[in-house]
Amino acid sequence: MFYEKSIIRITLASLAVTFMSACQSPSSNFQGVNFSDETRALEGQLNMESTAFGAAQGASTIAASADPTGTSSFAKAPVALAARNALARSADARMDAQLKRDEQALYRRYGMNPDGTPSGKKPADSH
């Protein structure tokens, strides 16, 4: 009986965490003409990935807390940390590459060389 109540509580808590995380939609940090729609789309995708990862990590933590010995929490911690670090490195690399593309587009728009020095070309019409 206790086990069944625990499963129900864990399930309800997991659903609540999932629904709450799905309701959060932060505004973009990349507003303005200096950033492309692709950058804002990538930001949204990375936000969704991190939200899903957080919800999965929360659900696994809730499940691990049901272990009366506590050993599953010790086993889960280094794996979860490694997964979080890998996700962060991947997100950083993807966003850095996208920001480099935006930077080059900005340089082209204002008639600059790829290294940011003046090229002598007239800036492109921004309208």
C-alpha positions as CSV (number, residue, x, y, z in Angstrom):
1,M,0.0,0.0,0.0
2,F,2.8,2.4,0.9
3,Y,4.6,1.5,-2.3
4,E,1.5,2.3,-4.4
5,K,1.0,5.7,-2.8
6,S,4.7,6.5,-3.4
7,I,4.4,5.6,-7.1
8,I,1.3,7.8,-7.4
9,R,3.0,10.7,-5.6
10,I,6.1,10.4,-7.8
11,T,4.0,10.3,-11.0
12,L,2.0,13.4,-10.0
13,A,5.1,15.3,-9.0
14,S,6.8,14.4,-12.3
15,L,3.8,15.6,-14.3
16,A,3.6,18.8,-12.3
17,V,7.3,19.5,-12.9
18,T,6.9,18.8,-16.6
19,F,3.8,21.0,-17.0
20,M,5.4,23.9,-15.0
21,S,8.6,23.7,-17.1
22,A,6.6,23.7,-20.3
23,C,4.8,27.0,-19.3
24,Q,8.0,28.9,-18.9
25,S,9.0,30.8,-22.1
26,P,11.7,33.4,-21.5
27,S,12.0,36.3,-23.9
28,S,15.0,36.2,-26.3
29,N,18.3,37.6,-25.3
30,F,19.0,38.2,-29.0
31,Q,16.7,41.1,-30.0
32,G,17.5,43.6,-32.7
33,V,18.9,43.7,-36.2
34,N,22.3,42.5,-35.2
35,F,21.0,39.0,-34.6
36,S,19.3,36.7,-37.1
37,D,16.1,34.8,-36.9
38,E,18.3,31.6,-36.9
39,T,20.0,32.8,-33.7
40,R,16.6,33.4,-32.0
41,A,15.4,30.0,-33.2
42,L,18.6,28.3,-31.9
43,E,18.1,30.0,-28.6
44,G,14.5,28.7,-28.4
45,Q,15.7,25.2,-29.3
46,L,18.4,25.3,-26.6
47,N,15.9,26.5,-24.0
48,M,13.6,23.6,-24.9
49,E,16.5,21.1,-24.7
50,S,17.6,22.4,-21.3
51,T,14.0,22.4,-20.0
52,A,13.5,18.8,-21.1
53,F,16.8,17.8,-19.6
54,G,15.9,19.5,-16.3
55,A,12.5,17.8,-16.2
56,A,14.1,14.4,-16.9
57,Q,16.7,15.0,-14.2
58,G,14.0,16.1,-11.8
59,A,12.0,12.9,-12.5
60,S,15.0,10.7,-12.0
61,T,15.8,12.5,-8.8
62,I,12.3,11.9,-7.5
63,A,12.5,8.2,-8.5
64,A,15.9,8.0,-6.8
65,S,14.5,9.5,-3.6
66,A,12.2,6.5,-3.3
67,D,15.2,4.2,-2.9
68,P,15.4,3.6,0.9
69,T,19.1,2.8,0.8
70,G,20.0,6.0,-0.9
71,T,22.6,4.3,-3.2
72,S,20.8,5.3,-6.4
73,S,21.3,9.0,-5.5
74,F,25.0,8.4,-5.2
75,A,25.2,6.6,-8.5
76,K,23.0,9.2,-10.3
77,A,24.9,12.3,-9.2
78,P,28.1,11.9,-11.3
79,V,26.2,10.7,-14.3
80,A,23.8,13.6,-14.1
81,L,26.7,16.1,-13.7
82,A,28.5,14.7,-16.7
83,A,25.3,14.8,-18.8
84,R,24.7,18.4,-17.8
85,N,28.3,19.4,-18.6
86,A,28.1,17.7,-22.0
87,L,24.8,19.5,-22.8
88,A,26.3,22.9,-21.8
89,R,29.4,22.3,-23.9
90,S,27.3,21.4,-26.9
91,A,24.9,24.3,-26.5
92,D,27.9,26.8,-26.1
93,A,29.6,25.5,-29.2
94,R,26.4,25.6,-31.3
95,M,25.5,29.2,-30.1
96,D,29.1,30.4,-30.6
97,A,29.1,29.1,-34.2
98,Q,25.7,30.8,-34.8
99,L,26.9,34.1,-33.3
100,K,30.0,34.0,-35.6
101,R,27.7,33.7,-38.6
102,D,25.7,36.7,-37.4
103,E,28.9,38.6,-36.9
104,Q,30.0,37.9,-40.4
105,A,26.6,39.0,-41.8
106,L,26.9,42.2,-39.8
107,Y,30.4,42.8,-41.2
108,R,29.1,42.3,-44.8
109,R,26.1,44.5,-44.2
110,Y,28.4,47.4,-43.1
111,G,31.0,46.8,-45.8
112,M,33.7,45.4,-43.6
113,N,36.2,42.6,-44.1
114,P,35.6,39.3,-42.3
115,D,38.2,40.4,-39.6
116,G,36.2,43.6,-38.9
117,T,38.4,46.1,-40.6
118,P,37.0,48.5,-43.1
119,S,36.9,47.2,-46.7
120,G,36.2,50.4,-48.5
121,K,32.9,49.0,-49.8
122,K,29.7,51.0,-49.2
123,P,27.4,49.5,-46.5
124,A,24.5,47.5,-47.9
125,D,21.1,49.1,-47.8
126,S,19.4,48.0,-44.6
127,H,15.9,48.6,-45.8
